[in-house]
């Protein structure tokens, strides 16, 4: 019998979950950092960020269920009606990979995936880094989330009625600056997804609310937010910081919801200064 396949840091990559999530491991650092992308991208979204981490970390990249055109045979959107389902997936993946402790960097919805996972299994995480994350997108009395219900209903209708037109309009606004390469990359990621999968996961994300769980988080957390983010207003960043007992809030001087695509040098500088 052949030996199991291992990569750097003793991380096992021959298991079924590693194949399902298309795990890649790069770098040779003593610490492990896990990178988790947001909706409309896959692990390729981190390609400009990874080189800044590989000298200090062993970097683990993986794809969330539903990302890209190559969906696993056992993927069903109905299995992902709450963010906690993605968090459970991630914890199972860490166990299979043999990762006992790690830093975690999550963009957008993956920020809350990391929060829920760290509440459930705090011993797994040395630090969380949340990039443009939000615990709730809907406004309500006393809370600014950035969207009214009628705004979201219009968004969902646009996604389902003409997906390509929605992508063409949404991607430039989400990037938030004149960065054509970043717009193209984000557009390609959205267009690679099955429209019905994108719409169902987007509805789940935008209707979610995990605010009540934030005080349970005890893992040190770095919050990175852009001003003029169309999805996550400044008030959300301040809310997260106020309700996470061990958090640090850092502002990035670039607009948009995907600064790792539009302003990667700034993201790398923050990571070098605050992570690990």
PyMOL commands that set and color helices and strands:
alter all, ss='L'
color gray80, all
select helices_A, chain A and resi 8-10+16-20+43-50+77-79+83-97+109-120+122-124+149-161+163-175+180-192+195-206+211-216+234-243+259-262+264-274
alter helices_A, ss='H'
color red, helices_A
select strands_A, chain A and resi 6-7+11-12+24-26+31-36+57-61+102-107+125-131+221-226+247-252
alter strands_A, ss='S'
color yellow, strands_A
deselect
rebuild
show_as cartoon
